[in-house]
C-alpha cells in the first residue's frame, strides 16, 4: 500500500519493508513532515515524500503500547 495511507496522529503503522512498528506522534503540515515514534522510544522525523514512498499497513497498538512513550506514570495511561 505504498503512498495510500495518510498519517494520523496517534495511529500505529507497520513499515512492511523493514518490519518496524511505529506510532505517528506529530504532523507538521506547514513543514511537510511527520514525526514517528518506534516502540523502543526512538523518534524520527520524515518528510511527507518519504512517508508516501513507504510500504505501510495500519495496525492495532501493541499490547503494551506505553513502551513507546518511555517512563510514564501508571496514572497517565488511562487505566488502572
PDB file with SEQRES, HELIX, SHEET and CRYST1 records, atoms N, CA, C and O in Angstrom:
SEQRES   1 A   80  UNK UNK UNK UNK UNK UNK UNK UNK UNK UNK UNK UNK UNK          
SEQRES   2 A   80  UNK UNK UNK UNK UNK UNK UNK UNK UNK UNK UNK UNK UNK          
SEQRES   3 A   80  UNK UNK UNK UNK UNK UNK UNK UNK UNK UNK UNK UNK UNK          
SEQRES   4 A   80  UNK UNK UNK UNK UNK UNK UNK UNK UNK UNK UNK UNK UNK          
SEQRES   5 A   80  UNK UNK UNK UNK UNK UNK UNK UNK UNK UNK UNK UNK UNK          
SEQRES   6 A   80  UNK UNK UNK UNK UNK UNK UNK UNK UNK UNK UNK UNK UNK          
SEQRES   7 A   80  UNK UNK                                                      
HELIX    1 AA1 UNK A   48  UNK A   53  1                                   6    
HELIX    2 AA2 UNK A   65  UNK A   69  5                                   5    
HELIX    3 AA3 UNK A   74  UNK A   77  5                                   4    
SHEET    1 AA1 5 UNK A  43  UNK A  47  0                                        
SHEET    2 AA1 5 UNK A  33  UNK A  38 -1                                        
SHEET    3 AA1 5 UNK A  20  UNK A  28 -1                                        
SHEET    4 AA1 5 UNK A  12  UNK A  15 -1                                        
SHEET    5 AA1 5 UNK A  56  UNK A  59 -1                                        
CRYST1    1.000    1.000    1.000  90.00  90.00  90.00 P 1           1          
ATOM      1  N   UNK A   1       0.821  -1.184   0.000  1.00  0.00           N  
ATOM      2  CA  UNK A   1       0.000   0.000   0.000  1.00  0.00           C  
ATOM      3  C   UNK A   1       0.868   1.253   0.000  1.00  0.00           C  
ATOM      4  O   UNK A   1       0.659   2.150   0.817  1.00  0.00           O  
ATOM      5  N   UNK A   2       1.814   1.322  -0.882  1.00  0.00           N  
ATOM      6  CA  UNK A   2       2.733   2.448  -0.928  1.00  0.00           C  
ATOM      7  C   UNK A   2       1.961   3.723  -1.251  1.00  0.00           C  
ATOM      8  O   UNK A   2       1.248   3.806  -2.252  1.00  0.00           O  
ATOM      9  N   UNK A   3       2.126   4.724  -0.367  1.00  0.00           N  
ATOM     10  CA  UNK A   3       1.522   6.026  -0.571  1.00  0.00           C  
ATOM     11  C   UNK A   3       0.024   6.108  -0.378  1.00  0.00           C  
ATOM     12  O   UNK A   3      -0.560   7.161  -0.637  1.00  0.00           O  
ATOM     13  N   UNK A   4      -0.623   5.047   0.065  1.00  0.00           N  
ATOM     14  CA  UNK A   4      -2.077   5.049   0.171  1.00  0.00           C  
ATOM     15  C   UNK A   4      -2.603   5.465   1.534  1.00  0.00           C  
ATOM     16  O   UNK A   4      -3.758   5.876   1.640  1.00  0.00           O  
ATOM     17  N   UNK A   5      -1.786   5.373   2.584  1.00  0.00           N  
ATOM     18  CA  UNK A   5      -2.253   5.692   3.931  1.00  0.00           C  
ATOM     19  C   UNK A   5      -1.823   7.093   4.343  1.00  0.00           C  
ATOM     20  O   UNK A   5      -0.666   7.482   4.182  1.00  0.00           O  
ATOM     21  N   UNK A   6      -2.778   7.835   4.874  1.00  0.00           N  
ATOM     22  CA  UNK A   6      -2.480   9.153   5.416  1.00  0.00           C  
ATOM     23  C   UNK A   6      -1.968   8.988   6.844  1.00  0.00           C  
ATOM     24  O   UNK A   6      -2.467   8.136   7.580  1.00  0.00           O  
ATOM     25  N   UNK A   7      -0.985   9.785   7.247  1.00  0.00           N  
ATOM     26  CA  UNK A   7      -0.530   9.720   8.628  1.00  0.00           C  
ATOM     27  C   UNK A   7      -1.565  10.355   9.553  1.00  0.00           C  
ATOM     28  O   UNK A   7      -1.977  11.495   9.342  1.00  0.00           O  
ATOM     29  N   UNK A   8      -1.977   9.620  10.565  1.00  0.00           N  
ATOM     30  CA  UNK A   8      -2.949  10.112  11.536  1.00  0.00           C  
ATOM     31  C   UNK A   8      -2.306  10.048  12.908  1.00  0.00           C  
ATOM     32  O   UNK A   8      -1.883   8.984  13.360  1.00  0.00           O  
ATOM     33  N   UNK A   9      -2.237  11.193  13.563  1.00  0.00           N  
ATOM     34  CA  UNK A   9      -1.607  11.270  14.874  1.00  0.00           C  
ATOM     35  C   UNK A   9      -2.274  10.304  15.846  1.00  0.00           C  
ATOM     36  O   UNK A   9      -3.496  10.301  15.991  1.00  0.00           O  
ATOM     37  N   UNK A  10      -1.462   9.484  16.509  1.00  0.00           N  
ATOM     38  CA  UNK A  10      -1.956   8.507  17.472  1.00  0.00           C  
ATOM     39  C   UNK A  10      -2.177   7.124  16.881  1.00  0.00           C  
ATOM     40  O   UNK A  10      -2.350   6.162  17.630  1.00  0.00           O  
ATOM     41  N   UNK A  11      -2.176   6.996  15.556  1.00  0.00           N  
ATOM     42  CA  UNK A  11      -2.358   5.695  14.920  1.00  0.00           C  
ATOM     43  C   UNK A  11      -1.024   4.967  14.785  1.00  0.00           C  
ATOM     44  O   UNK A  11       0.036   5.583  14.670  1.00  0.00           O  
ATOM     45  N   UNK A  12      -1.111   3.635  14.801  1.00  0.00           N  
ATOM     46  CA  UNK A  12       0.056   2.766  14.663  1.00  0.00           C  
ATOM     47  C   UNK A  12       0.116   2.202  13.255  1.00  0.00           C  
ATOM     48  O   UNK A  12      -0.907   1.900  12.641  1.00  0.00           O  
ATOM     49  N   UNK A  13       1.348   2.066  12.753  1.00  0.00           N  
ATOM     50  CA  UNK A  13       1.592   1.558  11.413  1.00  0.00           C  
ATOM     51  C   UNK A  13       2.769   0.587  11.455  1.00  0.00           C  
ATOM     52  O   UNK A  13       3.587   0.618  12.375  1.00  0.00           O  
ATOM     53  N   UNK A  14       2.838  -0.269  10.451  1.00  0.00           N  
ATOM     54  CA  UNK A  14       3.982  -1.156  10.279  1.00  0.00           C  
ATOM     55  C   UNK A  14       4.625  -0.825   8.939  1.00  0.00           C  
ATOM     56  O   UNK A  14       3.952  -0.814   7.908  1.00  0.00           O  
ATOM     57  N   UNK A  15       5.926  -0.554   8.956  1.00  0.00           N  
ATOM     58  CA  UNK A  15       6.683  -0.398   7.727  1.00  0.00           C  
ATOM     59  C   UNK A  15       6.987  -1.818   7.259  1.00  0.00           C  
ATOM     60  O   UNK A  15       7.847  -2.490   7.829  1.00  0.00           O  
ATOM     61  N   UNK A  16       6.291  -2.273   6.236  1.00  0.00           N  
ATOM     62  CA  UNK A  16       6.387  -3.661   5.799  1.00  0.00           C  
ATOM     63  C   UNK A  16       7.766  -4.018   5.251  1.00  0.00           C  
ATOM     64  O   UNK A  16       8.195  -5.166   5.362  1.00  0.00           O  
ATOM     65  N   UNK A  17       8.460  -3.054   4.667  1.00  0.00           N  
ATOM     66  CA  UNK A  17       9.790  -3.318   4.127  1.00  0.00           C  
ATOM     67  C   UNK A  17      10.800  -3.594   5.238  1.00  0.00           C  
ATOM     68  O   UNK A  17      11.681  -4.440   5.081  1.00  0.00           O  
ATOM     69  N   UNK A  18      10.675  -2.885   6.356  1.00  0.00           N  
ATOM     70  CA  UNK A  18      11.631  -3.018   7.457  1.00  0.00           C  
ATOM     71  C   UNK A  18      11.073  -3.799   8.639  1.00  0.00           C  
ATOM     72  O   UNK A  18      11.787  -4.056   9.609  1.00  0.00           O  
ATOM     73  N   UNK A  19       9.799  -4.179   8.564  1.00  0.00           N  
ATOM     74  CA  UNK A  19       9.116  -4.874   9.656  1.00  0.00           C  
ATOM     75  C   UNK A  19       9.273  -4.104  10.966  1.00  0.00           C  
ATOM     76  O   UNK A  19       9.655  -4.664  11.994  1.00  0.00           O  
ATOM     77  N   UNK A  20       8.965  -2.795  10.904  1.00  0.00           N  
ATOM     78  CA  UNK A  20       9.065  -1.927  12.077  1.00  0.00           C  
ATOM     79  C   UNK A  20       7.697  -1.332  12.379  1.00  0.00           C  
ATOM     80  O   UNK A  20       7.021  -0.816  11.489  1.00  0.00           O  
ATOM     81  N   UNK A  21       7.294  -1.411  13.649  1.00  0.00           N  
ATOM     82  CA  UNK A  21       6.042  -0.806  14.093  1.00  0.00           C  
ATOM     83  C   UNK A  21       6.336   0.557  14.692  1.00  0.00           C  
ATOM     84  O   UNK A  21       7.342   0.740  15.377  1.00  0.00           O  
ATOM     85  N   UNK A  22       5.450   1.516  14.429  1.00  0.00           N  
ATOM     86  CA  UNK A  22       5.631   2.852  14.976  1.00  0.00           C  
ATOM     87  C   UNK A  22       4.288   3.556  15.076  1.00  0.00           C  
ATOM     88  O   UNK A  22       3.292   3.143  14.482  1.00  0.00           O  
ATOM     89  N   UNK A  23       4.298   4.645  15.858  1.00  0.00           N  
ATOM     90  CA  UNK A  23       3.116   5.462  16.044  1.00  0.00           C  
ATOM     91  C   UNK A  23       3.412   6.864  15.506  1.00  0.00           C  
ATOM     92  O   UNK A  23       4.518   7.376  15.679  1.00  0.00           O  
ATOM     93  N   UNK A  24       2.434   7.477  14.863  1.00  0.00           N  
ATOM     94  CA  UNK A  24       2.570   8.869  14.440  1.00  0.00           C  
ATOM     95  C   UNK A  24       2.324   9.736  15.671  1.00  0.00           C  
ATOM     96  O   UNK A  24       1.263   9.659  16.291  1.00  0.00           O  
ATOM     97  N   UNK A  25       3.311  10.562  16.022  1.00  0.00           N  
ATOM     98  CA  UNK A  25       3.178  11.395  17.218  1.00  0.00           C  
ATOM     99  C   UNK A  25       2.930  12.867  16.888  1.00  0.00           C  
ATOM    100  O   UNK A  25       2.461  13.617  17.744  1.00  0.00           O  
ATOM    101  N   UNK A  26       3.237  13.290  15.666  1.00  0.00           N  
ATOM    102  CA  UNK A  26       3.002  14.685  15.301  1.00  0.00           C  
ATOM    103  C   UNK A  26       3.053  14.834  13.791  1.00  0.00           C  
ATOM    104  O   UNK A  26       3.832  14.173  13.105  1.00  0.00           O  
ATOM    105  N   UNK A  27       2.205  15.717  13.298  1.00  0.00           N  
ATOM    106  CA  UNK A  27       2.230  16.084  11.881  1.00  0.00           C  
ATOM    107  C   UNK A  27       2.414  17.591  11.806  1.00  0.00           C  
ATOM    108  O   UNK A  27       1.701  18.353  12.459  1.00  0.00           O  
ATOM    109  N   UNK A  28       3.369  17.999  11.012  1.00  0.00           N  
ATOM    110  CA  UNK A  28       3.621  19.426  10.811  1.00  0.00           C  
ATOM    111  C   UNK A  28       3.337  19.732   9.346  1.00  0.00           C  
ATOM    112  O   UNK A  28       4.213  19.634   8.486  1.00  0.00           O  
ATOM    113  N   UNK A  29       2.083  20.106   9.089  1.00  0.00           N  
ATOM    114  CA  UNK A  29       1.666  20.318   7.703  1.00  0.00           C  
ATOM    115  C   UNK A  29       2.431  21.449   7.032  1.00  0.00           C  
ATOM    116  O   UNK A  29       2.795  21.334   5.862  1.00  0.00           O  
ATOM    117  N   UNK A  30       2.682  22.544   7.754  1.00  0.00           N  
ATOM    118  CA  UNK A  30       3.414  23.671   7.158  1.00  0.00           C  
ATOM    119  C   UNK A  30       4.816  23.264   6.726  1.00  0.00           C  
ATOM    120  O   UNK A  30       5.295  23.685   5.674  1.00  0.00           O  
ATOM    121  N   UNK A  31       5.475  22.437   7.549  1.00  0.00           N  
ATOM    122  CA  UNK A  31       6.827  21.983   7.229  1.00  0.00           C  
ATOM    123  C   UNK A  31       6.822  20.769   6.305  1.00  0.00           C  
ATOM    124  O   UNK A  31       7.842  20.445   5.697  1.00  0.00           O  
ATOM    125  N   UNK A  32       5.678  20.099   6.199  1.00  0.00           N  
ATOM    126  CA  UNK A  32       5.592  18.905   5.366  1.00  0.00           C  
ATOM    127  C   UNK A  32       6.299  17.711   5.967  1.00  0.00           C  
ATOM    128  O   UNK A  32       6.902  16.912   5.250  1.00  0.00           O  
ATOM    129  N   UNK A  33       6.225  17.584   7.323  1.00  0.00           N  
ATOM    130  CA  UNK A  33       6.905  16.476   7.984  1.00  0.00           C  
ATOM    131  C   UNK A  33       5.954  15.710   8.891  1.00  0.00           C  
ATOM    132  O   UNK A  33       4.906  16.212   9.295  1.00  0.00           O  
ATOM    133  N   UNK A  34       6.351  14.480   9.199  1.00  0.00           N  
ATOM    134  CA  UNK A  34       5.625  13.605  10.109  1.00  0.00           C  
ATOM    135  C   UNK A  34       6.633  13.069  11.118  1.00  0.00           C  
ATOM    136  O   UNK A  34       7.677  12.540  10.737  1.00  0.00           O  
ATOM    137  N   UNK A  35       6.320  13.205  12.411  1.00  0.00           N  
ATOM    138  CA  UNK A  35       7.161  12.629  13.456  1.00  0.00           C  
ATOM    139  C   UNK A  35       6.587  11.279  13.841  1.00  0.00           C  
ATOM    140  O   UNK A  35       5.396  11.154  14.125  1.00  0.00           O  
ATOM    141  N   UNK A  36       7.446  10.271  13.848  1.00  0.00           N  
ATOM    142  CA  UNK A  36       7.017   8.932  14.246  1.00  0.00           C  
ATOM    143  C   UNK A  36       7.860   8.482  15.425  1.00  0.00           C  
ATOM    144  O   UNK A  36       9.004   8.905  15.588  1.00  0.00           O  
ATOM    145  N   UNK A  37       7.273   7.612  16.248  1.00  0.00           N  
ATOM    146  CA  UNK A  37       7.995   7.064  17.400  1.00  0.00           C  
ATOM    147  C   UNK A  37       7.888   5.556  17.368  1.00  0.00           C  
ATOM    148  O   UNK A  37       6.797   4.990  17.301  1.00  0.00           O  
ATOM    149  N   UNK A  38       9.043   4.918  17.416  1.00  0.00           N  
ATOM    150  CA  UNK A  38       9.099   3.469  17.419  1.00  0.00           C  
ATOM    151  C   UNK A  38       8.810   2.957  18.826  1.00  0.00           C  
ATOM    152  O   UNK A  38       8.867   3.718  19.791  1.00  0.00           O  
ATOM    153  N   UNK A  39       8.502   1.678  18.939  1.00  0.00           N  
ATOM    154  CA  UNK A  39       8.161   1.079  20.223  1.00  0.00           C  
ATOM    155  C   UNK A  39       9.256   1.271  21.265  1.00  0.00           C  
ATOM    156  O   UNK A  39       8.967   1.401  22.455  1.00  0.00           O  
ATOM    157  N   UNK A  40      10.513   1.290  20.823  1.00  0.00           N  
ATOM    158  CA  UNK A  40      11.622   1.444  21.778  1.00  0.00           C  
ATOM    159  C   UNK A  40      11.817   2.884  22.233  1.00  0.00           C  
ATOM    160  O   UNK A  40      12.691   3.160  23.055  1.00  0.00           O  
ATOM    161  N   UNK A  41      11.004   3.812  21.702  1.00  0.00           N  
ATOM    162  CA  UNK A  41      11.061   5.203  22.129  1.00  0.00           C  
ATOM    163  C   UNK A  41      11.784   6.136  21.174  1.00  0.00           C  
ATOM    164  O   UNK A  41      11.672   7.355  21.302  1.00  0.00           O  
ATOM    165  N   UNK A  42      12.524   5.586  20.217  1.00  0.00           N  
ATOM    166  CA  UNK A  42      13.227   6.430  19.257  1.00  0.00           C  
ATOM    167  C   UNK A  42      12.227   7.207  18.405  1.00  0.00           C  
ATOM    168  O   UNK A  42      11.200   6.674  17.983  1.00  0.00           O  
ATOM    169  N   UNK A  43      12.550   8.477  18.163  1.00  0.00           N  
ATOM    170  CA  UNK A  43      11.694   9.341  17.355  1.00  0.00           C  
ATOM    171  C   UNK A  43      12.432   9.674  16.068  1.00  0.00           C  
ATOM    172  O   UNK A  43      13.644   9.890  16.067  1.00  0.00           O  
ATOM    173  N   UNK A  44      11.677   9.711  14.965  1.00  0.00           N  
ATOM    174  CA  UNK A  44      12.253  10.042  13.664  1.00  0.00           C  
ATOM    175  C   UNK A  44      11.323  11.015  12.964  1.00  0.00           C  
ATOM    176  O   UNK A  44      10.101  10.877  13.026  1.00  0.00           O  
ATOM    177  N   UNK A  45      11.902  11.991  12.304  1.00  0.00           N  
ATOM    178  CA  UNK A  45      11.113  12.934  11.518  1.00  0.00           C  
ATOM    179  C   UNK A  45      11.238  12.560  10.045  1.00  0.00           C  
ATOM    180  O   UNK A  45      12.341  12.404   9.520  1.00  0.00           O  
ATOM    181  N   UNK A  46      10.086  12.420   9.389  1.00  0.00           N  
ATOM    182  CA  UNK A  46      10.065  12.052   7.983  1.00  0.00           C  
ATOM    183  C   UNK A  46       9.488  13.189   7.152  1.00  0.00           C  
ATOM    184  O   UNK A  46       8.557  13.869   7.583  1.00  0.00           O  
ATOM    185  N   UNK A  47      10.035  13.390   5.978  1.00  0.00           N  
ATOM    186  CA  UNK A  47       9.415  14.284   5.004  1.00  0.00           C  
ATOM    187  C   UNK A  47       8.186  13.559   4.446  1.00  0.00           C  
ATOM    188  O   UNK A  47       8.170  12.330   4.374  1.00  0.00           O  
ATOM    189  N   UNK A  48       7.169  14.310   4.055  1.00  0.00           N  
ATOM    190  CA  UNK A  48       5.960  13.682   3.504  1.00  0.00           C  
ATOM    191  C   UNK A  48       6.298  12.808   2.291  1.00  0.00           C  
ATOM    192  O   UNK A  48       5.653  11.782   2.074  1.00  0.00           O  
ATOM    193  N   UNK A  49       7.287  13.200   1.513  1.00  0.00           N  
ATOM    194  CA  UNK A  49       7.687  12.388   0.362  1.00  0.00           C  
ATOM    195  C   UNK A  49       8.190  11.013   0.811  1.00  0.00           C  
ATOM    196  O   UNK A  49       7.922  10.000   0.165  1.00  0.00           O  
ATOM    197  N   UNK A  50       8.925  10.997   1.933  1.00  0.00           N  
ATOM    198  CA  UNK A  50       9.406   9.726   2.477  1.00  0.00           C  
ATOM    199  C   UNK A  50       8.227   8.869   2.926  1.00  0.00           C  
ATOM    200  O   UNK A  50       8.182   7.670   2.647  1.00  0.00           O  
ATOM    201  N   UNK A  51       7.257   9.497   3.634  1.00  0.00           N  
ATOM    202  CA  UNK A  51       6.068   8.784   4.100  1.00  0.00           C  
ATOM    203  C   UNK A  51       5.359   8.133   2.917  1.00  0.00           C  
ATOM    204  O   UNK A  51       4.992   6.960   2.977  1.00  0.00           O  
ATOM    205  N   UNK A  52       5.170   8.882   1.859  1.00  0.00           N  
ATOM    206  CA  UNK A  52       4.430   8.404   0.700  1.00  0.00           C  
ATOM    207  C   UNK A  52       5.127   7.263  -0.022  1.00  0.00           C  
ATOM    208  O   UNK A  52       4.475   6.481  -0.716  1.00  0.00           O  
ATOM    209  N   UNK A  53       6.443   7.156   0.130  1.00  0.00           N  
ATOM    210  CA  UNK A  53       7.207   6.085  -0.513  1.00  0.00           C  
ATOM    211  C   UNK A  53       7.255   4.805   0.314  1.00  0.00           C  
ATOM    212  O   UNK A  53       7.680   3.761  -0.180  1.00  0.00           O  
ATOM    213  N   UNK A  54       6.820   4.883   1.575  1.00  0.00           N  
ATOM    214  CA  UNK A  54       6.886   3.715   2.452  1.00  0.00           C  
ATOM    215  C   UNK A  54       5.740   2.749   2.157  1.00  0.00           C  
ATOM    216  O   UNK A  54       4.631   3.163   1.817  1.00  0.00           O  
ATOM    217  N   UNK A  55       6.031   1.457   2.293  1.00  0.00           N  
ATOM    218  CA  UNK A  55       5.018   0.404   2.158  1.00  0.00           C  
ATOM    219  C   UNK A  55       4.465   0.153   3.556  1.00  0.00           C  
ATOM    220  O   UNK A  55       5.077  -0.551   4.359  1.00  0.00           O  
ATOM    221  N   UNK A  56       3.292   0.738   3.842  1.00  0.00           N  
ATOM    222  CA  UNK A  56       2.738   0.739   5.192  1.00  0.00           C  
ATOM    223  C   UNK A  56       1.446  -0.045   5.304  1.00  0.00           C  
ATOM    224  O   UNK A  56       0.699  -0.217   4.342  1.00  0.00           O  
ATOM    225  N   UNK A  57       1.216  -0.515   6.523  1.00  0.00           N  
ATOM    226  CA  UNK A  57      -0.042  -1.147   6.884  1.00  0.00           C  
ATOM    227  C   UNK A  57      -0.461  -0.564   8.230  1.00  0.00           C  
ATOM    228  O   UNK A  57       0.348  -0.495   9.154  1.00  0.00           O  
ATOM    229  N   UNK A  58      -1.710  -0.147   8.345  1.00  0.00           N  
ATOM    230  CA  UNK A  58      -2.204   0.327   9.635  1.00  0.00           C  
ATOM    231  C   UNK A  58      -2.417  -0.877  10.531  1.00  0.00           C  
ATOM    232  O   UNK A  58      -2.981  -1.883  10.102  1.00  0.00           O  
ATOM    233  N   UNK A  59      -1.963  -0.779  11.789  1.00  0.00           N  
ATOM    234  CA  UNK A  59      -2.044  -1.903  12.720  1.00  0.00           C  
ATOM    235  C   UNK A  59      -2.685  -1.458  14.030  1.00  0.00           C  
ATOM    236  O   UNK A  59      -2.830  -0.266  14.299  1.00  0.00           O  
ATOM    237  N   UNK A  60      -3.060  -2.437  14.828  1.00  0.00           N  
ATOM    238  CA  UNK A  60      -3.555  -2.178  16.177  1.00  0.00           C  
ATOM    239  C   UNK A  60      -2.357  -1.834  17.068  1.00  0.00           C  
ATOM    240  O   UNK A  60      -1.251  -2.317  16.827  1.00  0.00           O  
ATOM    241  N   UNK A  61      -2.567  -1.007  18.087  1.00  0.00           N  
ATOM    242  CA  UNK A  61      -1.461  -0.712  19.005  1.00  0.00           C  
ATOM    243  C   UNK A  61      -0.962  -2.006  19.660  1.00  0.00           C  
ATOM    244  O   UNK A  61      -1.744  -2.929  19.886  1.00  0.00           O  
ATOM    245  N   UNK A  62       0.332  -2.072  19.961  1.00  0.00           N  
ATOM    246  CA  UNK A  62       0.848  -3.244  20.675  1.00  0.00           C  
ATOM    247  C   UNK A  62       0.141  -3.397  22.021  1.00  0.00           C  
ATOM    248  O   UNK A  62      -0.425  -2.437  22.545  1.00  0.00           O  
ATOM    249  N   UNK A  63       0.176  -4.608  22.575  1.00  0.00           N  
ATOM    250  CA  UNK A  63      -0.469  -4.857  23.867  1.00  0.00           C  
ATOM    251  C   UNK A  63       0.020  -3.884  24.923  1.00  0.00           C  
ATOM    252  O   UNK A  63      -0.783  -3.347  25.686  1.00  0.00           O  
ATOM    253  N   UNK A  64       1.319  -3.651  24.979  1.00  0.00           N  
ATOM    254  CA  UNK A  64       1.885  -2.702  25.936  1.00  0.00           C  
ATOM    255  C   UNK A  64       2.391  -1.496  25.147  1.00  0.00           C  
ATOM    256  O   UNK A  64       3.599  -1.285  25.038  1.00  0.00           O  
ATOM    257  N   UNK A  65       1.478  -0.716  24.604  1.00  0.00           N  
ATOM    258  CA  UNK A  65       1.836   0.411  23.756  1.00  0.00           C  
ATOM    259  C   UNK A  65       2.567   1.513  24.503  1.00  0.00           C  
ATOM    260  O   UNK A  65       3.124   2.411  23.873  1.00  0.00           O  
ATOM    261  N   UNK A  66       2.579   1.470  25.836  1.00  0.00           N  
ATOM    262  CA  UNK A  66       3.267   2.512  26.589  1.00  0.00           C  
ATOM    263  C   UNK A  66       4.776   2.400  26.461  1.00  0.00           C  
ATOM    264  O   UNK A  66       5.488   3.324  26.856  1.00  0.00           O  
ATOM    265  N   UNK A  67       5.290   1.300  25.924  1.00  0.00           N  
ATOM    266  CA  UNK A  67       6.729   1.164  25.724  1.00  0.00           C  
ATOM    267  C   UNK A  67       7.274   2.280  24.856  1.00  0.00           C  
ATOM    268  O   UNK A  67       8.404   2.725  25.056  1.00  0.00           O  
ATOM    269  N   UNK A  68       6.495   2.733  23.903  1.00  0.00           N  
ATOM    270  CA  UNK A  68       6.931   3.804  23.016  1.00  0.00           C  
ATOM    271  C   UNK A  68       6.914   5.162  23.692  1.00  0.00           C  
ATOM    272  O   UNK A  68       7.504   6.113  23.177  1.00  0.00           O  
ATOM    273  N   UNK A  69       6.256   5.272  24.826  1.00  0.00           N  
ATOM    274  CA  UNK A  69       6.118   6.562  25.481  1.00  0.00           C  
ATOM    275  C   UNK A  69       7.105   6.763  26.615  1.00  0.00           C  
ATOM    276  O   UNK A  69       7.033   7.762  27.330  1.00  0.00           O  
ATOM    277  N   UNK A  70       8.014   5.839  26.785  1.00  0.00           N  
ATOM    278  CA  UNK A  70       9.046   5.999  27.796  1.00  0.00           C  
ATOM    279  C   UNK A  70       8.510   5.833  29.198  1.00  0.00           C  
ATOM    280  O   UNK A  70       7.587   5.054  29.437  1.00  0.00           O  
ATOM    281  N   UNK A  71       9.090   6.565  30.117  1.00  0.00           N  
ATOM    282  CA  UNK A  71       8.705   6.472  31.527  1.00  0.00           C  
ATOM    283  C   UNK A  71       7.427   7.257  31.758  1.00  0.00           C  
ATOM    284  O   UNK A  71       7.441   8.483  31.868  1.00  0.00           O  
ATOM    285  N   UNK A  72       6.346   6.545  31.827  1.00  0.00           N  
ATOM    286  CA  UNK A  72       5.037   7.158  32.012  1.00  0.00           C  
ATOM    287  C   UNK A  72       4.448   6.630  33.298  1.00  0.00           C  
ATOM    288  O   UNK A  72       4.485   5.427  33.559  1.00  0.00           O  
ATOM    289  N   UNK A  73       3.914   7.510  34.091  1.00  0.00           N  
ATOM    290  CA  UNK A  73       3.268   7.096  35.322  1.00  0.00           C  
ATOM    291  C   UNK A  73       2.002   6.315  35.002  1.00  0.00           C  
ATOM    292  O   UNK A  73       1.312   6.632  34.033  1.00  0.00           O  
ATOM    293  N   UNK A  74       1.683   5.295  35.803  1.00  0.00           N  
ATOM    294  CA  UNK A  74       0.510   4.470  35.536  1.00  0.00           C  
ATOM    295  C   UNK A  74      -0.766   5.298  35.562  1.00  0.00           C  
ATOM    296  O   UNK A  74      -1.734   4.944  34.888  1.00  0.00           O  
ATOM    297  N   UNK A  75      -0.796   6.397  36.325  1.00  0.00           N  
ATOM    298  CA  UNK A  75      -1.976   7.263  36.363  1.00  0.00           C  
ATOM    299  C   UNK A  75      -2.239   7.924  35.009  1.00  0.00           C  
ATOM    300  O   UNK A  75      -3.382   8.262  34.700  1.00  0.00           O  
ATOM    301  N   UNK A  76      -1.201   8.110  34.205  1.00  0.00           N  
ATOM    302  CA  UNK A  76      -1.318   8.810  32.931  1.00  0.00           C  
ATOM    303  C   UNK A  76      -1.740   7.889  31.782  1.00  0.00           C  
ATOM    304  O   UNK A  76      -1.964   8.367  30.670  1.00  0.00           O  
ATOM    305  N   UNK A  77      -1.848   6.617  32.022  1.00  0.00           N  
ATOM    306  CA  UNK A  77      -2.136   5.667  30.946  1.00  0.00           C  
ATOM    307  C   UNK A  77      -3.614   5.529  30.631  1.00  0.00           C  
ATOM    308  O   UNK A  77      -3.963   4.950  29.602  1.00  0.00           O  
ATOM    309  N   UNK A  78      -4.485   6.037  31.472  1.00  0.00           N  
ATOM    310  CA  UNK A  78      -5.909   5.967  31.210  1.00  0.00           C  
ATOM    311  C   UNK A  78      -6.553   4.684  31.708  1.00  0.00           C  
ATOM    312  O   UNK A  78      -7.724   4.436  31.423  1.00  0.00           O  
ATOM    313  N   UNK A  79      -5.820   3.869  32.442  1.00  0.00           N  
ATOM    314  CA  UNK A  79      -6.374   2.667  33.036  1.00  0.00           C  
ATOM    315  C   UNK A  79      -5.646   2.406  34.341  1.00  0.00           C  
ATOM    316  O   UNK A  79      -4.592   2.985  34.605  1.00  0.00           O  
ATOM    317  N   UNK A  80      -6.219   1.528  35.156  1.00  0.00           N  
ATOM    318  CA  UNK A  80      -5.605   1.236  36.454  1.00  0.00           C  
ATOM    319  C   UNK A  80      -5.021  -0.157  36.474  1.00  0.00           C  
ATOM    320  O   UNK A  80      -4.461  -0.577  37.487  1.00  0.00           O  
TER     321      UNK A  80                                                      
END                                                                             
